């Protein structure tokens, strides 16, 4: 009997530690389950990371190629890494193990075949499923473990959407049982799709405007969940429950100066009742104050320095960080005060680029030569601690850096690289 009790206790202990390891593995791998991370704010919750890199950069753990043409960053959940790539006239979703081994590849729909056709969507992971949008506006749901397609909706075609010259560049947003997509056009602006079946739940009113190249965010204000998105001309707030357009702010009419003001690519930032939106091509950035009930916005301040092209912005401890546009081949790195819009620094370093944040540091990936810098997140100056150059892959360096599980993931063209940035 004593032996049986010991055996039973041993099995319980093994089961406990097995479950604990599975949970921890899932938690570590699941810290970046969608575009811009868990909260769509471009911030990783990672700690214990290197504050200075070795000469030549952090250790390259592995690289994997053959991922199709893409500027898509990665999403990481449940022990797998996901991204998208373009092959000829279709896009595919790729699942990669944490060791760098490809697990599966599945076609997700027609690609954008006009100018700049590479895949741009970071898959969204939710309850064992992936949701992706192709450059042509097809929304597809897949089984995250196997890659099996669950459903596909040609959302752009179905609603006769309207876009500019570069198709769709949107990563799906999910709330409750709905996945949201913004077709634009004369029939609707935003649609909600049942995440389990692909059935259309609601379609908002139309603003008769082109869609932009922006992935929306979800904001909670009062008793409302609000989709905050950007079209070609407007910043909008949409009630996530039924698609009611609560408010619209004419971003171009009020502040547009020249051609290009309607080319919007940057996901908004939200903090404490305030919404920040920026756009490149000498367009201004604006801070909007959201009313207590979420039904209206008012202008708080305007900035002309941080006109972010497409590298994203991040809010850290009262400040906004990102890169400005000085032309398609140049730009500065900028810090603004969140409350006032005051420029804290405006510094040139090689070129503009993409930015992410983790553990007190900014990860800046400039797009001209593919240099990656580790920068202290301080408003005092653009303080580079370490840097290295990405040597693998081809094409533009446009993918967002991702920090998860003690690793820095960099996508360049058909290649994904994983670097060890854990402080051992």
ZAMARGU-4260 file (C-alpha; in steps of 0.2 Angstrom, whole numbers, plus 5000, padded with zeros to 4 digits):
<rodrens>
0) 5000/5000/5000 | 5014/5012/5004 | 5022/5008/4988 | 5006/5012/4979 | 5004/5028/4988
5) 5021/5033/4983 | 5018/5029/4965 | 5002/5039/4965 | 5010/5054/4973 | 5024/5052/4960
10) 5011/5052/4946 | 5003/5068/4953 | 5019/5077/4955 | 5024/5072/4937 | 5007/5078/4931
15) 5009/5094/4940 | 5026/5098/4933 | 5021/5093/4916 | 5006/5105/4917 | 5016/5119/4924
20) 5029/5117/4910 | 5015/5117/4897 | 5008/5132/4905 | 5024/5141/4906 | 5029/5137/4888
25) 5012/5143/4882 | 5013/5159/4892 | 5031/5163/4886 | 5026/5159/4868 | 5010/5168/4869
30) 5016/5185/4874 | 5014/5192/4856 | 4998/5184/4849 | 4993/5198/4837 | 4999/5213/4828
35) 5008/5225/4841 | 5007/5212/4855 | 4994/5207/4868 | 4987/5225/4870 | 4991/5232/4852
40) 5002/5245/4860 | 5019/5239/4853 | 5025/5234/4870 | 5032/5218/4876 | 5030/5213/4895
45) 5047/5204/4894 | 5059/5207/4908 | 5077/5201/4912 | 5083/5206/4895 | 5101/5212/4890
50) 5104/5230/4892 | 5119/5230/4881 | 5123/5218/4867 | 5139/5209/4863 | 5150/5216/4849
55) 5142/5212/4833 | 5125/5210/4841 | 5116/5197/4851 | 5118/5179/4846 | 5108/5173/4831
60) 5099/5157/4837 | 5092/5152/4820 | 5085/5158/4804 | 5072/5151/4793 | 5069/5156/4774
65) 5057/5152/4761 | 5043/5162/4770 | 5037/5171/4754 | 5038/5189/4750 | 5033/5199/4766
70) 5034/5214/4777 | 5023/5205/4790 | 5030/5203/4807 | 5027/5188/4818 | 5014/5183/4830
75) 5018/5170/4844 | 5006/5159/4853 | 5005/5141/4861 | 5022/5136/4856 | 5022/5142/4838
80) 5027/5157/4828 | 5016/5163/4814 | 5018/5175/4799 | 5012/5177/4781 | 5021/5178/4764
85) 5016/5181/4746 | 5020/5167/4733 | 5015/5172/4715 | 4997/5177/4716 | 4992/5170/4733
90) 4997/5173/4751 | 5001/5159/4763 | 5001/5158/4782 | 5017/5149/4790 | 5018/5141/4807
95) 5036/5139/4813 | 5042/5130/4829 | 5052/5139/4842 | 5067/5129/4836 | 5065/5137/4819
100) 5058/5122/4810 | 5043/5125/4798 | 5028/5116/4804 | 5015/5120/4791 | 5011/5131/4777
105) 4993/5135/4771 | 4986/5147/4757 | 4975/5160/4764 | 4969/5169/4748 | 4973/5180/4734
110) 4987/5192/4736 | 4988/5210/4731 | 4996/5211/4714 | 4997/5230/4712 | 5012/5241/4718
115) 5021/5234/4734 | 5012/5217/4734 | 5022/5208/4748 | 5011/5201/4762 | 5009/5213/4777
120) 4997/5205/4789 | 5003/5198/4806 | 4991/5184/4810 | 4979/5186/4825 | 4979/5171/4837
125) 4963/5168/4847 | 4957/5152/4856 | 4967/5140/4845 | 4963/5148/4829 | 4972/5161/4817
130) 4964/5175/4808 | 4972/5183/4793 | 4969/5196/4780 | 4977/5196/4763 | 4982/5211/4752
135) 4966/5208/4742 | 4954/5209/4757 | 4951/5191/4760 | 4948/5186/4778 | 4953/5168/4783
140) 4951/5158/4799 | 4963/5143/4801 | 4966/5130/4814 | 4982/5136/4823 | 4989/5119/4826
145) 4986/5111/4809 | 4984/5125/4797 | 4967/5119/4791 | 4956/5132/4784 | 4940/5134/4794
150) 4932/5148/4784 | 4935/5161/4771 | 4926/5177/4767 | 4930/5189/4753 | 4926/5204/4764
155) 4932/5217/4752 | 4923/5210/4737 | 4907/5206/4747 | 4905/5224/4753 | 4912/5232/4737
160) 4926/5240/4747 | 4937/5255/4741 | 4956/5257/4744 | 4970/5267/4738 | 4985/5261/4727
165) 4992/5248/4739 | 4977/5236/4743 | 4974/5230/4761 | 4987/5231/4775 | 4977/5226/4790
170) 4979/5213/4804 | 4962/5207/4811 | 4956/5214/4828 | 4945/5202/4838 | 4933/5206/4852
175) 4921/5193/4860 | 4914/5182/4846 | 4919/5195/4832 | 4933/5198/4820 | 4933/5215/4813
180) 4938/5221/4795 | 4937/5238/4787 | 4932/5237/4769 | 4929/5256/4766 | 4919/5262/4751
185) 4900/5267/4748 | 4892/5252/4757 | 4900/5251/4774 | 4916/5256/4783 | 4918/5242/4796
190) 4911/5224/4797 | 4910/5212/4811 | 4912/5193/4806 | 4907/5179/4817 | 4924/5172/4822
195) 4918/5154/4823 | 4908/5153/4807 | 4912/5167/4795 | 4895/5174/4796 | 4892/5193/4795
200) 4886/5199/4811 | 4885/5218/4807 | 4890/5231/4795 | 4892/5249/4800 | 4886/5264/4790
205) 4897/5270/4775 | 4908/5285/4776 | 4910/5285/4757 | 4929/5285/4760 | 4944/5274/4755
210) 4950/5262/4768 | 4968/5266/4774 | 4982/5254/4778 | 4979/5254/4797 | 4975/5240/4809
215) 4962/5247/4822 | 4963/5245/4841 | 4949/5242/4854 | 4946/5255/4868 | 4936/5254/4883
220) 4927/5270/4888 | 4912/5271/4900 | 4902/5256/4897 | 4907/5254/4879 | 4920/5244/4869
225) 4925/5256/4854 | 4934/5251/4839 | 4946/5266/4835 | 4952/5265/4817 | 4958/5276/4803
230) 4951/5278/4785 | 4959/5288/4771 | 4952/5304/4778 | 4944/5301/4795 | 4949/5295/4813
235) 4933/5285/4819 | 4926/5277/4834 | 4914/5263/4831 | 4903/5254/4844 | 4910/5236/4844
240) 4893/5229/4849 | 4882/5234/4834 | 4893/5244/4822 | 4886/5262/4826 | 4899/5275/4821
245) 4900/5285/4837 | 4911/5299/4830 | 4922/5304/4816 | 4936/5316/4815 | 4941/5324/4798
250) 4960/5321/4800 | 4963/5327/4782 | 4951/5342/4780 | 4956/5349/4797 | 4975/5346/4796
255) 4980/5340/4778 | 4993/5351/4769 | 4998/5342/4754 | 4996/5326/4743 | 4999/5311/4754
260) 4989/5317/4769 | 4976/5303/4765 | 4990/5289/4766 | 4988/5283/4783 | 4997/5267/4790
265) 5000/5269/4809 | 4990/5261/4822 | 4983/5273/4835 | 4989/5274/4853 | 4977/5275/4867
270) 4980/5280/4885 | 4969/5287/4899 | 4955/5293/4888 | 4967/5300/4875 | 4970/5294/4857
275) 4986/5298/4847 | 4986/5297/4828 | 5001/5301/4816 | 5004/5300/4798 | 5019/5303/4786
280) 5021/5314/4771 | 5022/5330/4782 | 5005/5326/4789 | 5003/5331/4807 | 5000/5320/4822
285) 4985/5324/4833 | 4980/5320/4851 | 4961/5318/4853 | 4952/5318/4870 | 4939/5305/4871
290) 4923/5310/4881 | 4919/5300/4896 | 4904/5291/4888 | 4915/5287/4872 | 4903/5296/4861
295) 4914/5311/4855 | 4931/5317/4854 | 4939/5334/4855 | 4957/5340/4849 | 4970/5342/4863
300) 4985/5346/4853 | 4994/5345/4836 | 5012/5341/4832 | 5021/5343/4815 | 5037/5334/4820
305) 5033/5316/4822 | 5025/5312/4805 | 5027/5293/4806 | 5028/5284/4789 | 5024/5266/4793
310) 5036/5261/4807 | 5024/5263/4821 | 5025/5273/4837 | 5025/5267/4856 | 5020/5276/4872
315) 5031/5273/4887 | 5030/5282/4904 | 5022/5298/4898 | 5031/5299/4881 | 5029/5294/4863
320) 5043/5287/4853 | 5044/5284/4834 | 5052/5290/4818 | 5047/5304/4807 | 5046/5306/4788
325) 5059/5317/4779 | 5056/5309/4762 | 5053/5290/4757 | 5072/5287/4760 | 5075/5297/4776
330) 5068/5302/4793 | 5073/5306/4811 | 5070/5298/4828 | 5058/5308/4839 | 5051/5309/4856
335) 5036/5319/4861 | 5028/5323/4878 | 5011/5313/4878 | 5002/5327/4888 | 5008/5342/4878
340) 5015/5336/4861 | 5032/5345/4866 | 5046/5339/4856 | 5059/5331/4868 | 5071/5326/4854
345) 5072/5325/4835 | 5088/5315/4831 | 5095/5308/4814 | 5101/5290/4815 | 5104/5283/4797
350) 5085/5282/4793 | 5068/5281/4799 | 5061/5264/4803 | 5051/5252/4814 | 5051/5253/4833
355) 5046/5241/4848 | 5048/5242/4867 | 5053/5230/4881 | 5061/5231/4898 | 5065/5249/4898
360) 5073/5249/4880 | 5068/5254/4863 | 5071/5242/4848 | 5074/5253/4833 | 5075/5244/4816
365) 5080/5257/4802 | 5074/5253/4785 | 5089/5258/4774 | 5102/5246/4778 | 5094/5235/4791
370) 5103/5241/4807 | 5095/5237/4823 | 5098/5248/4838 | 5095/5246/4857 | 5090/5263/4864
375) 5087/5268/4881 | 5069/5274/4883 | 5072/5291/4890 | 5066/5308/4884 | 5083/5316/4887
380) 5091/5310/4870 | 5091/5296/4857 | 5103/5286/4867 | 5110/5271/4858 | 5118/5258/4868
385) 5121/5244/4855 | 5118/5240/4837 | 5120/5227/4824 | 5116/5225/4805 | 5104/5212/4799
390) 5113/5202/4785 | 5100/5189/4779 | 5085/5192/4768 | 5082/5204/4754 | 5071/5219/4750
395) 5065/5233/4762 | 5068/5232/4780 | 5050/5236/4785 | 5044/5222/4797 | 5041/5226/4815
400) 5053/5219/4828 | 5045/5207/4840 | 5052/5203/4858 | 5045/5187/4866 | 5052/5173/4876
405) 5069/5181/4878 | 5071/5183/4860 | 5071/5197/4847 | 5063/5191/4831 | 5067/5201/4815
410) 5058/5197/4798 | 5067/5203/4782 | 5059/5197/4765 | 5058/5178/4765 | 5069/5176/4781
415) 5065/5176/4799 | 5079/5177/4812 | 5078/5174/4831 | 5091/5182/4842 | 5095/5178/4860
420) 5093/5194/4870 | 5090/5186/4887 | 5101/5191/4901 | 5108/5174/4906
</rodrens>
